Each structure stands twice: as C-alpha cells, then as structure tokens.
Amino acid sequence: MSETVQSNGVGRGARLPRTARRAQLLAAAQDVFAANGYHAAGMDEIAERAGVSKPVLYQHFPGKLELYMALLDKHVDELVRRVSEAMDATTDNKARVRNAVGAYFDFVDGESQAFRLVFESDLRGEPLVQDAIERATSASVDAIAATITADASLDSSRARLLAVGLVGASQVAARAWLADNRALPKEEAINLISNLAWRGIGGGFPFHPHD
C-alpha cells in the first residue's frame, strides 16, 4: 500500500509504501522532539517537517504520545542491540568492557541525538516513557551481567551490581564528554573510561580464560 502526500511540503506528490512513510515520519519527529522536547513539539510542526498533511500523520500515529513512544522504543532497542553486540563480539573480557563503554559513546555521538529521548526525556513522569527508559538500562545491565556471571565466578546479584556500575559510568561519562563538546577524541575518551572500569573489574575478580 502506498500513499500520496497531500501537503505543500518537501514530499508533495511522492508515493511511498506505508513502512517507508512511517520511517519518514519518525525521522521528522526525531528532529522536532530533539530540538523542542516533547511538550513544546507540535504535530503541525512534525507534519510540516515531514512534508505531509496532518491527516497523513494521524493515519500512522493517532496522537503525539503514540508517535513519541514509537520513536523512544526504536532508540531503546537500538541501544540494547549495541550493548548486546558489544558483549557478543569477542570472548576477550577486557575488549568486552571497552566495547560496552564504546556502545554508549557511539550512541550519544549519533547524528540523530536519539540519546536525548532515552536519557534526557522531559516526559519521564509518563509511565509508558518511564518503562521504556528503564528497559534500556535493565536490558543493557542484563546483557553485561550474564557475561560477568559466567566469567567471573560471581552470583547473579553481585554480577548485576557490577553491570549497573559499568552501565552507569559509561552513560554518564559519554554524556559528559558530549556536553564538553567532545574535548577529547572519542577513542581516547572510551579508552580512559574502559581502562578505569577494567582495572576495577579485571583486577578484582577471577575471570576465567577463554580459548
């Protein structure tokens, strides 16, 4: 099924499959939400940015909250995927720690400013938003904790607390680096934080060697 844009925007007359139109609308919404926050963003502005009429926008998303949640869930899934892939990419535990830290730096360094929705949402009081943000942290912690439990001879509670520490340090450091206008090259910043984390984790717990 394809749609024809009815507005005078940039996409006027273009026919797109429904999935492509949805992606276009999410991209426009990302720009508006990142610039204005949820409360100041308007569906009129999002429709105009996408080059569609409001009826077309409402065909895909019945309201602003539904649009925001679709975008937030998309970015939460992306962050969790990055962290999970960081754990699965190698069996070297020092490299795993660096990859986990790097996943957060790469996420906040993305051009879309997706991190603002996940880490700096102005709608945290909304239960659906709160649940999605908590899922981003919890799923990332679970991915790291599973590796620590398997490799460091720790029970699940201790492994999870270590994973929470690594996730928290990575997230806060990455956002601080970005707020400081990337004063250090990203690779150097990642090395600093991952070395700090590895000295604590790698030096304090007996990781099992891998073949």
Disulfide bonds with the S-S distance in Angstrom:
none
